[in-house]
Structure formats: C-alpha cells, structure tokens
Amino acid sequence: MRLLPALLLPLLLAACTKPETALTVLGGSELADLKPILEDVAKSTGVKLDITYTGTLDGTEQLLTGPASGQAAPDLVWFSSARYLQLQGGLKGRLLASEKIMLSPVVLGVKASDAKKWGWSSGKVSWKDVAARAASGELKYGMTNPAASNSGLSALIGVVAALSGKGDAITASDVTAPELKGFFRGQALTAGSSGWLAEAYVRDQAKLNGLINYESVLLSLNAGGKLNEPLTLVYPEDGLITADYPLLLLNKDRQPEYAKLVAALRSPDIQRRIMNETRRRPVNPAVALSSAFPAGLNIELPFPGSAEAVNAVLTAYLQDTRRPANTIFVLDTSGSMGGERMASLKAALLGLSGTDTSLTGRYAGFASRERVTFIPFSSDVNPAQTTEIGAGDKAAALSQLSQQVTALSPGGGTNIYGALQAAYTQAGQAPAGRYTSIVLMTDGESNEGPSAREFEDFYNGLPAAAKAVKTFTILFGDGSKDAMNQIATLTGGRTFDGTKDLQGAFKQIRGYQ
C-alpha cells in the first residue's frame, strides 16, 4: 500500500494539466521568435498553435485558391500585417475576427558613424533625405523584396506615399518617378524574408551602411553582438508603416479557443515578454513602453484602398524601378534528370517565362530589364545562353527563354562544380549596376569535373565583385543536402527544398534575386 501515492502522482499531475487543443495557423516566418512564449501560452490556456510559415503573397494565394487536396483550411491567419490580405474580394466574409497582438514599424537603420556625419542622429530626417543619400551612392542598404515580404512591401508603399505626397492615392506612375528610382539605386541587398535579410546584412556589413527592416529586427541586431558598428534607427518624420500582427479567425467553430488565445496574448505579462524578448511594442496600453524604444511613433502613412492599386505599385517596382537583375541558372541535365524530373524542371522554368499566371507567379516571373543566363550541365558544361529582356520586346525575350527551356535534354554525368565555376566566370563579366545572383539546381551528387575543395579554392581566388555573388541552391531528387548547404554557406546564399515542389522552390528564390 505504501507504493500507492507514487503510482497515483503521475495520474494526479496529468489531471491538473490542461489538455491541449491544437489550432492550425498560416503565419509569417517572422513569428518564429515567439516560439518560447507561445509554448508557455499553450500550457496556461490549453491552446496550442500549429504554425505553417509562409510569405504574405504566398499565404494570400493559398487562402484565395483553397487548401491542397486532402488538407483542411487553417483555423487562424497570423501575418505581420493583414492590409493586403483584407483587400482581397475573394476573402470577403471569411475573415471572422481580427485582433492586433503587437507592433513594429518598418524603419531604416544606418551605421552610427554615417548617421552622425549626415546629421541624422537628431531624428529630423525625411524620406526625401534618405532618397537623396541613396541616389548619390552614399547610402547602400538592404531591403526585402516587396513581392515576397511584408517589410519590403510596407517600405515600398511608405516611401512612395511620402515622396509623392499622395497618401493612399498612389499609382504606378508614382513608383517610376525619378526620385523613387534614385531611392532604389541604393538597394544593394535583397531577400525574400526579413530574418534572412538581417543575417545577410551581418555577413555583408562591410559593404553596406543601411538596412530597412522591422524596428524589432534592427534592435535585435544591435543587441546581438555581431555588428562591427551599431545601427542608428531612423524614423522619417514624414511617416512610416507599422506592422500590427493581427490574429485573424477563419474557423467559426474555434471562436472560444480564439478568444482565450487573444486574451492570453494581450495580457500584461505576455505583452511584457513579447516586448522584452522579441523587441516588439505592446498593444496593451497597461504595459509601459521600455526605454529601448523611442516614445510614440511618427505619422502612420496610409495603405492603398484596393488590391488593384497595390498590384500596380508592385508591378511598376519590379518591371521599371528596382535595380535590374542579372540571374544565372545552373541547371542539371544529367541522365538522372530524365522523365518526370526533367518535366518538373521545364514546368518551373516555363512558369517563370510567363506560363504561371497565379498571384505569386505574376510577381516571380522574369522581369523587364532583367538579364537571364542558362548554364545547362551534365558531364560537360554547356555554353551559357544569355537573354536580355528589354522593356519594349519582353514577349519576344520570354519566347526565346521558353525555347531554350524546351530544348533541355537529359544525358551524361554530373559536373556540379565545373558548372559553378562557369557561372562565377559569367558573374564576373556582368554589366555594372545589376544585382547578380546564381541558382543551382541538381538532382544528384557531383561525379565528374572539379571537386568541392577545388571549387572552394577557385571561389576564394575570385575578385571581390564576383565573390560577392550569392548562390541559392535547390535540393531535388537525390541531391546531397550537405553539398547544397556547403555551397550556399560558402557563397552567402541559402538552400531551398524542391523535393516536393520544384516550381515553388524556384518561385521562392525569385524573392532573393
């Protein structure tokens, strides 16, 4: 009988623990830093969040087109902003509730020495001042791609609204104005996510002196100990756009759990934790703002009132205003790429060449003023095929690219590093003023040509301009994850998983080009 308490204790503890109810969430990648807080919220409320991370446009498209076969629609949506999402007519009546959870404005961080030199430490700075420094070549900054990440979209909308003076009535013509083109002349780093952009800035900080991102990301960078020089946060006096992280309810049957979750997330204790651990501002007025934040926020710039207006601004930016891209695709056409694998590769590249008319496909496709190079390889490395996409003959250029894709044929071995050497030789010959990147897609391991070590020696011996070019690798088929990660890490790029959705991987990478 003495053993009875010991046997009962686990049962008593289990009875005192709230059973967890799992809610599925379609959420932005920015939410990853909330994991420890959300785990504690789940313990106290019994409501656990199962988050699938995605970009704003990707997530919007998923909601508009519906879940994949065999999958249920998410219970909740949680992006850094729901402004674009709420403009979609196809979602009318489906967004049942919305509650703001935290705040983080999109601002500019500038190296402290430059901020002091330019007189920006006082806080009296306008977007026009920023545009002038960028146009002169003094300010070189990083910003996410507006078609892939909310921080980039917020920055684009905010800058256009401030410089044009039109507020929410901005049009595509405002994006192509000379002042805007001068502003984006300073963008020397792009990315598909705010988190990766911050990591890339740390690597490239010797070549950059500015970063446009969430306030929380910039404050975290300053506190992280990896910067050679801290960033002075600049809050332009003519306004900015703030991410308010609304938690949206889609499933009416989850209303009780949603209410419980919102109450917990907006409680003073959790709001303080969010502020102190993630450096986002609280929405609960009962929580005093930490001294780490400037008191209050500047003027909140308006967001366009229609999806059509936002789409027009995005299109004008990608086709006419942004720094033109020089994209080099290194494509495995070895014997193992036969059958369905080659069909998948062709479908992905044809999608970028105009056949993908979906929301995300529209913004991932090859753009006017872009320079596209295909380098197919098997045992040998085929000659590079380069196509210039002129603003006036885009259709003809896309047709030419489609013909090159259709002509790809499998056969032979796999000479990965020889093909990469050819790509970096091409990158070193790129016209000045372009943003150059390399994409490597292979379904196997290198079995011919130079070794990984020989390529590393080659890469380390490149001139600085060519060495700065990042390679984004795609894991596909029987490709080696370790080899792809090593190439991406060496060059400052990133690995994308194309094993289940090759076309999706190519589209994701477009946010980094």
Protein Blocks (a to p, Z undefined) as FASTA:
>chain_A
ZZmmmmmmmmmmmmmpccdddddddddfklmmmmmmmmmmmmmnopacddddddfklmmm
mmmnopaehiacdfbdcdfbfklmmmpmklgokambdcdfbdcdddddddfklmmmnopm
nopacfklmmmmmmnomaccddddfklbfklmmmmmmmmmmmnonojmbcfklmmpmklm
mmmmmpcbdcfbfklmmmmmmmmmmmpcbdcddfklmmmmmmnopafbdcdddddfkbcc
ddehiacdfblklmmmmmmmmmmmmpmklmmmmmmmnopacfblkbccdfkbcghjdddd
dddfbfklmmmmmmmmmmmmmccddddddddfbfklgcjlmmmmmmmmmmmnopamcfkl
mmmpccehiacdddddffbccddddddddfklmmmmmmmmmmmmmmpcceddddfklmmm
mmmmmmmmpcehiacddddddfbdcfehjdfklmmmmmmmpcfklmmpccddddehjbcf
klmmmmmmmnopacddfklmmmlmmmmmmmmZZ
